Amino acid sequence: MATTKRRLNITLAPEVEKMITHIAKRDRVPEATKISELLKISLMMEEDKAFSLLADNRLKEKGKKLTHTEVWGK
């Protein structure tokens, strides 16, 4: 049966491959599944970093700040 997921070929450094193999065995999942999980976590961390930078830049701006109640109500 064909998969609907896109396949991606990557080249891993030997030490990274060894770590992935170890972690996948420990968690009893296929290496591809573990890499996919780790990639999702990494992307969430990148997103958090981007939102944090955006928030920091907004906090530096002068001007009126709205309170929680002003924005969201009671």
PQR file of N, CA, C, O and H, with PARSE charges and radii, in Angstrom:
ATOM      1  N   MET A   1       0.844  -1.172   0.000 -0.4000 1.5000
ATOM      2  CA  MET A   1       0.000   0.000   0.000 -0.0000 2.0000
ATOM      3  C   MET A   1       0.896   1.244   0.000  0.5500 1.7000
ATOM      4  O   MET A   1       1.861   1.315   0.761 -0.5500 1.4000
ATOM      5  N   ALA A   2       0.582   2.204  -0.839 -0.4000 1.5000
ATOM      6  CA  ALA A   2       1.344   3.442  -0.926 -0.0000 2.0000
ATOM      7  C   ALA A   2       1.032   4.319   0.281  0.5500 1.7000
ATOM      8  O   ALA A   2      -0.073   4.294   0.823 -0.5500 1.4000
ATOM      9  H   ALA A   2      -0.202   2.146  -1.457  0.4000 1.0000
ATOM     10  N   THR A   3       2.021   5.083   0.681 -0.4000 1.5000
ATOM     11  CA  THR A   3       1.836   5.978   1.817 -0.0000 2.0000
ATOM     12  C   THR A   3       1.470   7.370   1.330  0.5500 1.7000
ATOM     13  O   THR A   3       1.839   7.765   0.224 -0.5500 1.4000
ATOM     14  H   THR A   3       2.919   5.104   0.241  0.4000 1.0000
ATOM     15  N   THR A   4       0.749   8.107   2.153 -0.4000 1.5000
ATOM     16  CA  THR A   4       0.417   9.489   1.821 -0.0000 2.0000
ATOM     17  C   THR A   4       1.465  10.441   2.374  0.5500 1.7000
ATOM     18  O   THR A   4       1.442  11.636   2.080 -0.5500 1.4000
ATOM     19  H   THR A   4       0.450   7.786   3.051  0.4000 1.0000
ATOM     20  N   LYS A   5       2.378   9.916   3.172 -0.4000 1.5000
ATOM     21  CA  LYS A   5       3.429  10.743   3.756 -0.0000 2.0000
ATOM     22  C   LYS A   5       4.555  10.921   2.746  0.5500 1.7000
ATOM     23  O   LYS A   5       4.892   9.999   2.003 -0.5500 1.4000
ATOM     24  H   LYS A   5       2.396   8.945   3.411  0.4000 1.0000
ATOM     25  N   ARG A   6       5.125  12.110   2.729 -0.4000 1.5000
ATOM     26  CA  ARG A   6       6.243  12.386   1.842 -0.0000 2.0000
ATOM     27  C   ARG A   6       7.501  11.753   2.414  0.5500 1.7000
ATOM     28  O   ARG A   6       7.749  11.823   3.618 -0.5500 1.4000
ATOM     29  H   ARG A   6       4.851  12.859   3.332  0.4000 1.0000
ATOM     30  N   ARG A   7       8.277  11.148   1.565 -0.4000 1.5000
ATOM     31  CA  ARG A   7       9.535  10.537   1.988 -0.0000 2.0000
ATOM     32  C   ARG A   7      10.668  11.513   1.723  0.5500 1.7000
ATOM     33  O   ARG A   7      10.642  12.271   0.753 -0.5500 1.4000
ATOM     34  H   ARG A   7       8.076  11.090   0.587  0.4000 1.0000
ATOM     35  N   LEU A   8      11.661  11.483   2.599 -0.4000 1.5000
ATOM     36  CA  LEU A   8      12.789  12.386   2.490 -0.0000 2.0000
ATOM     37  C   LEU A   8      14.061  11.612   2.800  0.5500 1.7000
ATOM     38  O   LEU A   8      14.174  10.996   3.859 -0.5500 1.4000
ATOM     39  H   LEU A   8      11.682  10.867   3.386  0.4000 1.0000
ATOM     40  N   ASN A   9      15.008  11.642   1.890 -0.4000 1.5000
ATOM     41  CA  ASN A   9      16.298  10.993   2.128 -0.0000 2.0000
ATOM     42  C   ASN A   9      17.239  11.996   2.778  0.5500 1.7000
ATOM     43  O   ASN A   9      17.392  13.117   2.293 -0.5500 1.4000
ATOM     44  H   ASN A   9      14.916  12.144   1.030  0.4000 1.0000
ATOM     45  N   ILE A  10      17.866  11.591   3.873 -0.4000 1.5000
ATOM     46  CA  ILE A  10      18.824  12.462   4.553 -0.0000 2.0000
ATOM     47  C   ILE A  10      20.110  11.693   4.810  0.5500 1.7000
ATOM     48  O   ILE A  10      20.118  10.463   4.873 -0.5500 1.4000
ATOM     49  H   ILE A  10      17.742  10.680   4.267  0.4000 1.0000
ATOM     50  N   THR A  11      21.180  12.431   4.955 -0.4000 1.5000
ATOM     51  CA  THR A  11      22.469  11.843   5.292 -0.0000 2.0000
ATOM     52  C   THR A  11      22.801  12.239   6.727  0.5500 1.7000
ATOM     53  O   THR A  11      22.785  13.420   7.073 -0.5500 1.4000
ATOM     54  H   THR A  11      21.174  13.430   4.903  0.4000 1.0000
ATOM     55  N   LEU A  12      23.100  11.249   7.554 -0.4000 1.5000
ATOM     56  CA  LEU A  12      23.407  11.495   8.962 -0.0000 2.0000
ATOM     57  C   LEU A  12      24.883  11.275   9.227  0.5500 1.7000
ATOM     58  O   LEU A  12      25.505  10.378   8.657 -0.5500 1.4000
ATOM     59  H   LEU A  12      23.113  10.289   7.273  0.4000 1.0000
ATOM     60  N   ALA A  13      25.430  12.096  10.090 -0.4000 1.5000
ATOM     61  CA  ALA A  13      26.786  11.860  10.571 -0.0000 2.0000
ATOM     62  C   ALA A  13      26.756  10.568  11.387  0.5500 1.7000
ATOM     63  O   ALA A  13      25.740  10.255  12.007 -0.5500 1.4000
ATOM     64  H   ALA A  13      24.925  12.825  10.553  0.4000 1.0000
ATOM     65  N   PRO A  14      27.851   9.822  11.393 -0.5600 1.5000
ATOM     66  CA  PRO A  14      27.863   8.533  12.109  0.2800 2.0000
ATOM     67  C   PRO A  14      27.438   8.636  13.576  0.5500 1.7000
ATOM     68  O   PRO A  14      26.727   7.765  14.077 -0.5500 1.4000
ATOM     69  N   GLU A  15      27.868   9.689  14.262 -0.4000 1.5000
ATOM     70  CA  GLU A  15      27.513   9.814  15.680 -0.0000 2.0000
ATOM     71  C   GLU A  15      26.020  10.103  15.855  0.5500 1.7000
ATOM     72  O   GLU A  15      25.417   9.663  16.834 -0.5500 1.4000
ATOM     73  H   GLU A  15      28.446  10.396  13.855  0.4000 1.0000
ATOM     74  N   VAL A  16      25.424  10.835  14.920 -0.4000 1.5000
ATOM     75  CA  VAL A  16      23.987  11.106  14.981 -0.0000 2.0000
ATOM     76  C   VAL A  16      23.212   9.819  14.705  0.5500 1.7000
ATOM     77  O   VAL A  16      22.233   9.518  15.387 -0.5500 1.4000
ATOM     78  H   VAL A  16      25.914  11.192  14.124  0.4000 1.0000
ATOM     79  N   GLU A  17      23.651   9.073  13.715 -0.4000 1.5000
ATOM     80  CA  GLU A  17      22.999   7.800  13.393 -0.0000 2.0000
ATOM     81  C   GLU A  17      23.036   6.858  14.594  0.5500 1.7000
ATOM     82  O   GLU A  17      22.053   6.179  14.891 -0.5500 1.4000
ATOM     83  H   GLU A  17      24.447   9.318  13.160  0.4000 1.0000
ATOM     84  N   LYS A  18      24.166   6.822  15.272 -0.4000 1.5000
ATOM     85  CA  LYS A  18      24.307   5.949  16.442 -0.0000 2.0000
ATOM     86  C   LYS A  18      23.325   6.366  17.549  0.5500 1.7000
ATOM     87  O   LYS A  18      22.698   5.521  18.188 -0.5500 1.4000
ATOM     88  H   LYS A  18      24.964   7.373  15.031  0.4000 1.0000
ATOM     89  N   MET A  19      23.208   7.672  17.759 -0.4000 1.5000
ATOM     90  CA  MET A  19      22.290   8.166  18.790 -0.0000 2.0000
ATOM     91  C   MET A  19      20.839   7.858  18.428  0.5500 1.7000
ATOM     92  O   MET A  19      20.060   7.436  19.282 -0.5500 1.4000
ATOM     93  H   MET A  19      23.718   8.358  17.240  0.4000 1.0000
ATOM     94  N   ILE A  20      20.478   8.070  17.162 -0.4000 1.5000
ATOM     95  CA  ILE A  20      19.109   7.789  16.713 -0.0000 2.0000
ATOM     96  C   ILE A  20      18.793   6.307  16.891  0.5500 1.7000
ATOM     97  O   ILE A  20      17.723   5.947  17.381 -0.5500 1.4000
ATOM     98  H   ILE A  20      21.111   8.413  16.469  0.4000 1.0000
ATOM     99  N   THR A  21      19.728   5.457  16.492 -0.4000 1.5000
ATOM    100  CA  THR A  21      19.534   4.014  16.631 -0.0000 2.0000
ATOM    101  C   THR A  21      19.310   3.641  18.093  0.5500 1.7000
ATOM    102  O   THR A  21      18.403   2.873  18.413 -0.5500 1.4000
ATOM    103  H   THR A  21      20.597   5.750  16.094  0.4000 1.0000
ATOM    104  N   HIS A  22      20.135   4.187  18.974 -0.4000 1.5000
ATOM    105  CA  HIS A  22      20.025   3.894  20.407 -0.0000 2.0000
ATOM    106  C   HIS A  22      18.674   4.356  20.964  0.5500 1.7000
ATOM    107  O   HIS A  22      17.996   3.607  21.666 -0.5500 1.4000
ATOM    108  H   HIS A  22      20.872   4.811  18.714  0.4000 1.0000
ATOM    109  N   ILE A  23      18.296   5.587  20.648 -0.4000 1.5000
ATOM    110  CA  ILE A  23      17.048   6.140  21.172 -0.0000 2.0000
ATOM    111  C   ILE A  23      15.840   5.380  20.630  0.5500 1.7000
ATOM    112  O   ILE A  23      14.893   5.108  21.369 -0.5500 1.4000
ATOM    113  H   ILE A  23      18.847   6.196  20.077  0.4000 1.0000
ATOM    114  N   ALA A  24      15.869   5.040  19.351 -0.4000 1.5000
ATOM    115  CA  ALA A  24      14.752   4.303  18.745 -0.0000 2.0000
ATOM    116  C   ALA A  24      14.609   2.920  19.383  0.5500 1.7000
ATOM    117  O   ALA A  24      13.496   2.472  19.659 -0.5500 1.4000
ATOM    118  H   ALA A  24      16.637   5.261  18.750  0.4000 1.0000
ATOM    119  N   LYS A  25      15.733   2.249  19.614 -0.4000 1.5000
ATOM    120  CA  LYS A  25      15.679   0.936  20.274 -0.0000 2.0000
ATOM    121  C   LYS A  25      15.148   1.067  21.696  0.5500 1.7000
ATOM    122  O   LYS A  25      14.328   0.264  22.142 -0.5500 1.4000
ATOM    123  H   LYS A  25      16.637   2.613  19.390  0.4000 1.0000
ATOM    124  N   ARG A  26      15.624   2.086  22.397 -0.4000 1.5000
ATOM    125  CA  ARG A  26      15.176   2.312  23.771 -0.0000 2.0000
ATOM    126  C   ARG A  26      13.665   2.509  23.828  0.5500 1.7000
ATOM    127  O   ARG A  26      12.991   1.977  24.710 -0.5500 1.4000
ATOM    128  H   ARG A  26      16.290   2.738  22.034  0.4000 1.0000
ATOM    129  N   ASP A  27      13.144   3.280  22.874 -0.4000 1.5000
ATOM    130  CA  ASP A  27      11.715   3.591  22.855 -0.0000 2.0000
ATOM    131  C   ASP A  27      10.892   2.564  22.083  0.5500 1.7000
ATOM    132  O   ASP A  27       9.668   2.663  22.006 -0.5500 1.4000
ATOM    133  H   ASP A  27      13.691   3.711  22.157  0.4000 1.0000
ATOM    134  N   ARG A  28      11.585   1.578  21.513 -0.4000 1.5000
ATOM    135  CA  ARG A  28      10.944   0.495  20.757 -0.0000 2.0000
ATOM    136  C   ARG A  28      10.065   1.025  19.616  0.5500 1.7000
ATOM    137  O   ARG A  28       8.912   0.628  19.449 -0.5500 1.4000
ATOM    138  H   ARG A  28      12.579   1.498  21.575  0.4000 1.0000
ATOM    139  N   VAL A  29      10.657   1.933  18.847 -0.4000 1.5000
ATOM    140  CA  VAL A  29       9.988   2.475  17.659 -0.0000 2.0000
ATOM    141  C   VAL A  29      10.974   2.441  16.501  0.5500 1.7000
ATOM    142  O   VAL A  29      12.184   2.402  16.723 -0.5500 1.4000
ATOM    143  H   VAL A  29      11.593   2.256  18.983  0.4000 1.0000
ATOM    144  N   PRO A  30      10.477   2.455  15.269 -0.5600 1.5000
ATOM    145  CA  PRO A  30      11.388   2.513  14.122  0.2800 2.0000
ATOM    146  C   PRO A  30      12.188   3.819  14.126  0.5500 1.7000
ATOM    147  O   PRO A  30      11.735   4.844  14.634 -0.5500 1.4000
ATOM    148  N   GLU A  31      13.372   3.752  13.552 -0.4000 1.5000
ATOM    149  CA  GLU A  31      14.224   4.940  13.505 -0.0000 2.0000
ATOM    150  C   GLU A  31      13.528   6.098  12.796  0.5500 1.7000
ATOM    151  O   GLU A  31      13.625   7.241  13.242 -0.5500 1.4000
ATOM    152  H   GLU A  31      13.740   2.919  13.139  0.4000 1.0000
ATOM    153  N   ALA A  32      12.832   5.818  11.702 -0.4000 1.5000
ATOM    154  CA  ALA A  32      12.145   6.884  10.961 -0.0000 2.0000
ATOM    155  C   ALA A  32      11.087   7.562  11.828  0.5500 1.7000
ATOM    156  O   ALA A  32      10.901   8.777  11.753 -0.5500 1.4000
ATOM    157  H   ALA A  32      12.753   4.890  11.340  0.4000 1.0000
ATOM    158  N   THR A  33      10.398   6.777  12.648 -0.4000 1.5000
ATOM    159  CA  THR A  33       9.388   7.340  13.548 -0.0000 2.0000
ATOM    160  C   THR A  33      10.046   8.242  14.579  0.5500 1.7000
ATOM    161  O   THR A  33       9.550   9.332  14.863 -0.5500 1.4000
ATOM    162  H   THR A  33      10.549   5.791  12.709  0.4000 1.0000
ATOM    163  N   LYS A  34      11.154   7.793  15.134 -0.4000 1.5000
ATOM    164  CA  LYS A  34      11.857   8.585  16.143 -0.0000 2.0000
ATOM    165  C   LYS A  34      12.385   9.880  15.538  0.5500 1.7000
ATOM    166  O   LYS A  34      12.286  10.943  16.153 -0.5500 1.4000
ATOM    167  H   LYS A  34      11.556   6.907  14.903  0.4000 1.0000
ATOM    168  N   ILE A  35      12.947   9.793  14.334 -0.4000 1.5000
ATOM    169  CA  ILE A  35      13.450  11.000  13.675 -0.0000 2.0000
ATOM    170  C   ILE A  35      12.301  11.970  13.418  0.5500 1.7000
ATOM    171  O   ILE A  35      12.459  13.176  13.606 -0.5500 1.4000
ATOM    172  H   ILE A  35      13.028   8.930  13.835  0.4000 1.0000
ATOM    173  N   SER A  36      11.160  11.465  12.994 -0.4000 1.5000
ATOM    174  CA  SER A  36       9.993  12.311  12.751 -0.0000 2.0000
ATOM    175  C   SER A  36       9.545  12.998  14.042  0.5500 1.7000
ATOM    176  O   SER A  36       9.234  14.189  14.033 -0.5500 1.4000
ATOM    177  H   SER A  36      11.031  10.485  12.841  0.4000 1.0000
ATOM    178  N   GLU A  37       9.511  12.257  15.145 -0.4000 1.5000
ATOM    179  CA  GLU A  37       9.128  12.831  16.440 -0.0000 2.0000
ATOM    180  C   GLU A  37      10.106  13.925  16.855  0.5500 1.7000
ATOM    181  O   GLU A  37       9.695  15.001  17.290 -0.5500 1.4000
ATOM    182  H   GLU A  37       9.763  11.289  15.152  0.4000 1.0000
ATOM    183  N   LEU A  38      11.393  13.648  16.719 -0.4000 1.5000
ATOM    184  CA  LEU A  38      12.409  14.627  17.106 -0.0000 2.0000
ATOM    185  C   LEU A  38      12.357  15.869  16.220  0.5500 1.7000
ATOM    186  O   LEU A  38      12.576  16.981  16.699 -0.5500 1.4000
ATOM    187  H   LEU A  38      11.727  12.775  16.366  0.4000 1.0000
ATOM    188  N   LEU A  39      12.072  15.688  14.952 -0.4000 1.5000
ATOM    189  CA  LEU A  39      11.952  16.817  14.038 -0.0000 2.0000
ATOM    190  C   LEU A  39      10.753  17.691  14.411  0.5500 1.7000
ATOM    191  O   LEU A  39      10.844  18.918  14.373 -0.5500 1.4000
ATOM    192  H   LEU A  39      11.894  14.784  14.563  0.4000 1.0000
ATOM    193  N   LYS A  40       9.632  17.063  14.771 -0.4000 1.5000
ATOM    194  CA  LYS A  40       8.456  17.826  15.201 -0.0000 2.0000
ATOM    195  C   LYS A  40       8.774  18.659  16.439  0.5500 1.7000
ATOM    196  O   LYS A  40       8.393  19.827  16.525 -0.5500 1.4000
ATOM    197  H   LYS A  40       9.558  16.067  14.802  0.4000 1.0000
ATOM    198  N   ILE A  41       9.474  18.052  17.398 -0.4000 1.5000
ATOM    199  CA  ILE A  41       9.857  18.771  18.617 -0.0000 2.0000
ATOM    200  C   ILE A  41      10.763  19.945  18.272  0.5500 1.7000
ATOM    201  O   ILE A  41      10.591  21.045  18.798 -0.5500 1.4000
ATOM    202  H   ILE A  41       9.783  17.103  17.328  0.4000 1.0000
ATOM    203  N   SER A  42      11.718  19.711  17.396 -0.4000 1.5000
ATOM    204  CA  SER A  42      12.636  20.763  16.978 -0.0000 2.0000
ATOM    205  C   SER A  42      11.899  21.921  16.311  0.5500 1.7000
ATOM    206  O   SER A  42      12.206  23.085  16.564 -0.5500 1.4000
ATOM    207  H   SER A  42      11.857  18.818  16.969  0.4000 1.0000
ATOM    208  N   LEU A  43      10.931  21.602  15.463 -0.4000 1.5000
ATOM    209  CA  LEU A  43      10.157  22.647  14.791 -0.0000 2.0000
ATOM    210  C   LEU A  43       9.326  23.449  15.790  0.5500 1.7000
ATOM    211  O   LEU A  43       9.179  24.662  15.635 -0.5500 1.4000
ATOM    212  H   LEU A  43      10.681  20.656  15.257  0.4000 1.0000
ATOM    213  N   MET A  44       8.785  22.791  16.807 -0.4000 1.5000
ATOM    214  CA  MET A  44       8.039  23.504  17.846 -0.0000 2.0000
ATOM    215  C   MET A  44       8.959  24.443  18.618  0.5500 1.7000
ATOM    216  O   MET A  44       8.567  25.554  18.974 -0.5500 1.4000
ATOM    217  H   MET A  44       8.904  21.806  16.933  0.4000 1.0000
ATOM    218  N   MET A  45      10.184  23.991  18.873 -0.4000 1.5000
ATOM    219  CA  MET A  45      11.150  24.838  19.572 -0.0000 2.0000
ATOM    220  C   MET A  45      11.514  26.060  18.723  0.5500 1.7000
ATOM    221  O   MET A  45      11.637  27.165  19.249 -0.5500 1.4000
ATOM    222  H   MET A  45      10.503  23.088  18.584  0.4000 1.0000
ATOM    223  N   GLU A  46      11.686  25.866  17.423 -0.4000 1.5000
ATOM    224  CA  GLU A  46      11.978  26.982  16.520 -0.0000 2.0000
ATOM    225  C   GLU A  46      10.816  27.973  16.502  0.5500 1.7000
ATOM    226  O   GLU A  46      11.026  29.186  16.496 -0.5500 1.4000
ATOM    227  H   GLU A  46      11.587  24.968  16.995  0.4000 1.0000
ATOM    228  N   GLU A  47       9.597  27.451  16.494 -0.4000 1.5000
ATOM    229  CA  GLU A  47       8.415  28.311  16.513 -0.0000 2.0000
ATOM    230  C   GLU A  47       8.366  29.111  17.812  0.5500 1.7000
ATOM    231  O   GLU A  47       8.083  30.309  17.794 -0.5500 1.4000
ATOM    232  H   GLU A  47       9.427  26.466  16.498  0.4000 1.0000
ATOM    233  N   ASP A  48       8.641  28.450  18.941 -0.4000 1.5000
ATOM    234  CA  ASP A  48       8.664  29.136  20.234 -0.0000 2.0000
ATOM    235  C   ASP A  48       9.696  30.256  20.236  0.5500 1.7000
ATOM    236  O   ASP A  48       9.443  31.346  20.748 -0.5500 1.4000
ATOM    237  H   ASP A  48       8.871  27.477  18.956  0.4000 1.0000
ATOM    238  N   LYS A  49      10.865  29.976  19.656 -0.4000 1.5000
ATOM    239  CA  LYS A  49      11.929  30.980  19.594 -0.0000 2.0000
ATOM    240  C   LYS A  49      11.476  32.186  18.768  0.5500 1.7000
ATOM    241  O   LYS A  49      11.730  33.329  19.149 -0.5500 1.4000
ATOM    242  H   LYS A  49      11.071  29.090  19.240  0.4000 1.0000
ATOM    243  N   ALA A  50      10.811  31.936  17.649 -0.4000 1.5000
ATOM    244  CA  ALA A  50      10.331  33.027  16.796 -0.0000 2.0000
ATOM    245  C   ALA A  50       9.274  33.860  17.518  0.5500 1.7000
ATOM    246  O   ALA A  50       9.309  35.089  17.457 -0.5500 1.4000
ATOM    247  H   ALA A  50      10.604  31.008  17.340  0.4000 1.0000
ATOM    248  N   PHE A  51       8.332  33.202  18.203 -0.4000 1.5000
ATOM    249  CA  PHE A  51       7.299  33.935  18.935 -0.0000 2.0000
ATOM    250  C   PHE A  51       7.900  34.713  20.104  0.5500 1.7000
ATOM    251  O   PHE A  51       7.445  35.813  20.417 -0.5500 1.4000
ATOM    252  H   PHE A  51       8.303  32.204  18.252  0.4000 1.0000
ATOM    253  N   SER A  52       8.917  34.150  20.747 -0.4000 1.5000
ATOM    254  CA  SER A  52       9.584  34.835  21.845 -0.0000 2.0000
ATOM    255  C   SER A  52      10.280  36.098  21.345  0.5500 1.7000
ATOM    256  O   SER A  52      10.214  37.144  21.992 -0.5500 1.4000
ATOM    257  H   SER A  52       9.287  33.256  20.493  0.4000 1.0000
ATOM    258  N   LEU A  53      10.938  36.003  20.207 -0.4000 1.5000
ATOM    259  CA  LEU A  53      11.604  37.162  19.613 -0.0000 2.0000
ATOM    260  C   LEU A  53      10.573  38.233  19.253  0.5500 1.7000
ATOM    261  O   LEU A  53      10.797  39.420  19.490 -0.5500 1.4000
ATOM    262  H   LEU A  53      10.991  35.153  19.681  0.4000 1.0000
ATOM    263  N   LEU A  54       9.456  37.815  18.688 -0.4000 1.5000
ATOM    264  CA  LEU A  54       8.385  38.747  18.350 -0.0000 2.0000
ATOM    265  C   LEU A  54       7.867  39.445  19.604  0.5500 1.7000
ATOM    266  O   LEU A  54       7.674  40.661  19.605 -0.5500 1.4000
ATOM    267  H   LEU A  54       9.274  36.851  18.495  0.4000 1.0000
ATOM    268  N   ALA A  55       7.644  38.686  20.661 -0.4000 1.5000
ATOM    269  CA  ALA A  55       7.148  39.259  21.915 -0.0000 2.0000
ATOM    270  C   ALA A  55       8.171  40.218  22.512  0.5500 1.7000
ATOM    271  O   ALA A  55       7.808  41.294  22.987 -0.5500 1.4000
ATOM    272  H   ALA A  55       7.801  37.698  20.660  0.4000 1.0000
ATOM    273  N   ASP A  56       9.447  39.837  22.492 -0.4000 1.5000
ATOM    274  CA  ASP A  56      10.495  40.718  23.017 -0.0000 2.0000
ATOM    275  C   ASP A  56      10.524  42.038  22.258  0.5500 1.7000
ATOM    276  O   ASP A  56      10.655  43.102  22.864 -0.5500 1.4000
ATOM    277  H   ASP A  56       9.742  38.962  22.106  0.4000 1.0000
ATOM    278  N   ASN A  57      10.402  41.973  20.938 -0.4000 1.5000
ATOM    279  CA  ASN A  57      10.399  43.197  20.131 -0.0000 2.0000
ATOM    280  C   ASN A  57       9.181  44.060  20.437  0.5500 1.7000
ATOM    281  O   ASN A  57       9.283  45.287  20.470 -0.5500 1.4000
ATOM    282  H   ASN A  57      10.296  41.109  20.446  0.4000 1.0000
ATOM    283  N   ARG A  58       8.040  43.435  20.661 -0.4000 1.5000
ATOM    284  CA  ARG A  58       6.836  44.201  20.997 -0.0000 2.0000
ATOM    285  C   ARG A  58       6.974  44.866  22.362  0.5500 1.7000
ATOM    286  O   ARG A  58       6.499  45.984  22.560 -0.5500 1.4000
ATOM    287  H   ARG A  58       7.957  42.439  20.634  0.4000 1.0000
ATOM    288  N   LEU A  59       7.620  44.184  23.299 -0.4000 1.5000
ATOM    289  CA  LEU A  59       7.794  44.760  24.635 -0.0000 2.0000
ATOM    290  C   LEU A  59       8.731  45.960  24.611  0.5500 1.7000
ATOM    291  O   LEU A  59       8.623  46.842  25.462 -0.5500 1.4000
ATOM    292  H   LEU A  59       8.006  43.276  23.137  0.4000 1.0000
ATOM    293  N   LYS A  60       9.648  46.008  23.650 -0.4000 1.5000
ATOM    294  CA  LYS A  60      10.591  47.127  23.529 -0.0000 2.0000
ATOM    295  C   LYS A  60       9.915  48.376  22.973  0.5500 1.7000
ATOM    296  O   LYS A  60      10.392  49.490  23.191 -0.5500 1.4000
ATOM    297  H   LYS A  60       9.736  45.291  22.958  0.4000 1.0000
ATOM    298  N   GLU A  61       8.806  48.196  22.256 -0.4000 1.5000
ATOM    299  CA  GLU A  61       8.114  49.327  21.638 -0.0000 2.0000
ATOM    300  C   GLU A  61       7.498  50.221  22.703  0.5500 1.7000
ATOM    301  O   GLU A  61       6.946  49.761  23.703 -0.5500 1.4000
ATOM    302  H   GLU A  61       8.418  47.291  22.079  0.4000 1.0000
ATOM    303  N   LYS A  62       7.617  51.513  22.445 -0.4000 1.5000
ATOM    304  CA  LYS A  62       6.979  52.469  23.336 -0.0000 2.0000
ATOM    305  C   LYS A  62       5.506  52.560  22.945  0.5500 1.7000
ATOM    306  O   LYS A  62       5.131  52.257  21.812 -0.5500 1.4000
ATOM    307  H   LYS A  62       8.065  51.886  21.633  0.4000 1.0000
ATOM    308  N   GLY A  63       4.707  52.968  23.871 -0.4000 1.5000
ATOM    309  CA  GLY A  63       3.289  53.113  23.576 -0.0000 2.0000
ATOM    310  C   GLY A  63       2.453  52.448  24.649  0.5500 1.7000
ATOM    311  O   GLY A  63       2.966  51.829  25.581 -0.5500 1.4000
ATOM    312  H   GLY A  63       5.012  53.214  24.791  0.4000 1.0000
ATOM    313  N   LYS A  64       1.162  52.595  24.487 -0.4000 1.5000
ATOM    314  CA  LYS A  64       0.233  52.068  25.478 -0.0000 2.0000
ATOM    315  C   LYS A  64       0.210  50.548  25.429  0.5500 1.7000
ATOM    316  O   LYS A  64       0.118  49.940  24.363 -0.5500 1.4000
ATOM    317  H   LYS A  64       0.746  53.098  23.729  0.4000 1.0000
ATOM    318  N   LYS A  65       0.295  49.964  26.591 -0.4000 1.5000
ATOM    319  CA  LYS A  65       0.168  48.515  26.726 -0.0000 2.0000
ATOM    320  C   LYS A  65      -1.241  48.220  27.227  0.5500 1.7000
ATOM    321  O   LYS A  65      -1.753  48.916  28.104 -0.5500 1.4000
ATOM    322  H   LYS A  65       0.370  50.458  27.457  0.4000 1.0000
ATOM    323  N   LEU A  66      -1.853  47.207  26.679 -0.4000 1.5000
ATOM    324  CA  LEU A  66      -3.191  46.818  27.110 -0.0000 2.0000
ATOM    325  C   LEU A  66      -3.102  45.752  28.191  0.5500 1.7000
ATOM    326  O   LEU A  66      -2.223  44.891  28.161 -0.5500 1.4000
ATOM    327  H   LEU A  66      -1.437  46.641  25.967  0.4000 1.0000
ATOM    328  N   THR A  67      -4.016  45.818  29.139 -0.4000 1.5000
ATOM    329  CA  THR A  67      -4.063  44.801  30.184 -0.0000 2.0000
ATOM    330  C   THR A  67      -4.775  43.565  29.648  0.5500 1.7000
ATOM    331  O   THR A  67      -5.407  43.598  28.592 -0.5500 1.4000
ATOM    332  H   THR A  67      -4.730  46.517  29.164  0.4000 1.0000
ATOM    333  N   HIS A  68      -4.660  42.495  30.386 -0.4000 1.5000
ATOM    334  CA  HIS A  68      -5.346  41.254  30.025 -0.0000 2.0000
ATOM    335  C   HIS A  68      -6.852  41.486  29.909  0.5500 1.7000
ATOM    336  O   HIS A  68      -7.491  41.018  28.966 -0.5500 1.4000
ATOM    337  H   HIS A  68      -4.147  42.467  31.244  0.4000 1.0000
ATOM    338  N   THR A  69      -7.407  42.209  30.869 -0.4000 1.5000
ATOM    339  CA  THR A  69      -8.848  42.466  30.882 -0.0000 2.0000
ATOM    340  C   THR A  69      -9.267  43.324  29.692  0.5500 1.7000
ATOM    341  O   THR A  69     -10.330  43.102  29.113 -0.5500 1.4000
ATOM    342  H   THR A  69      -6.888  42.590  31.635  0.4000 1.0000
ATOM    343  N   GLU A  70      -8.438  44.306  29.321 -0.4000 1.5000
ATOM    344  CA  GLU A  70      -8.766  45.152  28.169 -0.0000 2.0000
ATOM    345  C   GLU A  70      -8.804  44.339  26.873  0.5500 1.7000
ATOM    346  O   GLU A  70      -9.603  44.619  25.979 -0.5500 1.4000
ATOM    347  H   GLU A  70      -7.574  44.487  29.792  0.4000 1.0000
ATOM    348  N   VAL A  71      -7.955  43.355  26.784 -0.4000 1.5000
ATOM    349  CA  VAL A  71      -7.892  42.548  25.568 -0.0000 2.0000
ATOM    350  C   VAL A  71      -8.961  41.463  25.571  0.5500 1.7000
ATOM    351  O   VAL A  71      -9.701  41.316  24.598 -0.5500 1.4000
ATOM    352  H   VAL A  71      -7.307  43.128  27.511  0.4000 1.0000
ATOM    353  N   TRP A  72      -9.044  40.709  26.652 -0.4000 1.5000
ATOM    354  CA  TRP A  72      -9.889  39.514  26.690 -0.0000 2.0000
ATOM    355  C   TRP A  72     -11.185  39.692  27.466  0.5500 1.7000
ATOM    356  O   TRP A  72     -12.044  38.810  27.436 -0.5500 1.4000
ATOM    357  H   TRP A  72      -8.443  40.829  27.443  0.4000 1.0000
ATOM    358  N   GLY A  73     -11.342  40.801  28.153 -0.4000 1.5000
ATOM    359  CA  GLY A  73     -12.542  40.984  28.977 -0.0000 2.0000
ATOM    360  C   GLY A  73     -12.341  40.329  30.333  0.5500 1.7000
ATOM    361  O   GLY A  73     -11.217  40.019  30.727 -0.5500 1.4000
ATOM    362  H   GLY A  73     -10.645  41.517  28.178  0.4000 1.0000
ATOM    363  N   LYS A  74     -13.434  40.125  31.036 -0.4000 1.5000
ATOM    364  CA  LYS A  74     -13.339  39.558  32.393 -0.0000 2.0000
ATOM    365  C   LYS A  74     -12.883  38.147  32.401  0.5500 1.7000
ATOM    366  O   LYS A  74     -12.757  37.545  33.468 -0.5500 1.4000
ATOM    367  H   LYS A  74     -14.348  40.377  30.716  0.4000 1.0000
TER
END
